[in-house]
Amino acid sequence: MKKAPREVKYTVEYNPELVLEQNVLPTFKRHSGDKIHTIIGVENMYQQCNNCHGLKNEKEYNLSGTIDQYGRRKLRNDCRTCQNANDKVLRTLKKEHGPQASHCQICGKECNTRLDHCHITLKFRGWLCQQCNSAIGLLGDSIEMLEKAIKYLKGEKNE
């Protein structure tokens, strides 16, 4: 009789004694259900939402999905209100434009694609891989910036 495979979870417990001096940052604890998370920052701090630009208390932000090498987490860049609104838009667009494509519409790579949409008009644009979606996002979803990047890669001068 075969044994069921054990579920392995990767977790790092925060230990301030292991943090290198140049990486020491203020932290605070946040309880979430039965877990206690170590967050980079100070309790009751305020941060500006990347979407609505509102200055809001840290309690208005969910945790980021990533944990650093010391077991610390950051808060998301968008407040819960904006995150919930964006999640609702994505659910609606996925329902309207599903099923998910198996290939990225930019590079053609077969992968687990993600829905791409305009953050201003909220219109569906297509299905992209994480790399291509991040690349156009880092260039501000701007055709002008993409054209400048193409000129740069061709060795041409940009004004």
Secondary structure, DSSP 8 states (H G I E B T S, - for coil): ---------------GGGS-GGG---EEEEEETTEEEEEES-TT-EEE-TTT--EEEGGGS-EEEEE-TTSEEEE-SS-HHHHHHHHHHHHHHHHHH-S--SB-TTT--BS--EEEE-TTT--EEEEE-HHHHHHHHHTTT-HHHHHHHHHHHTT----
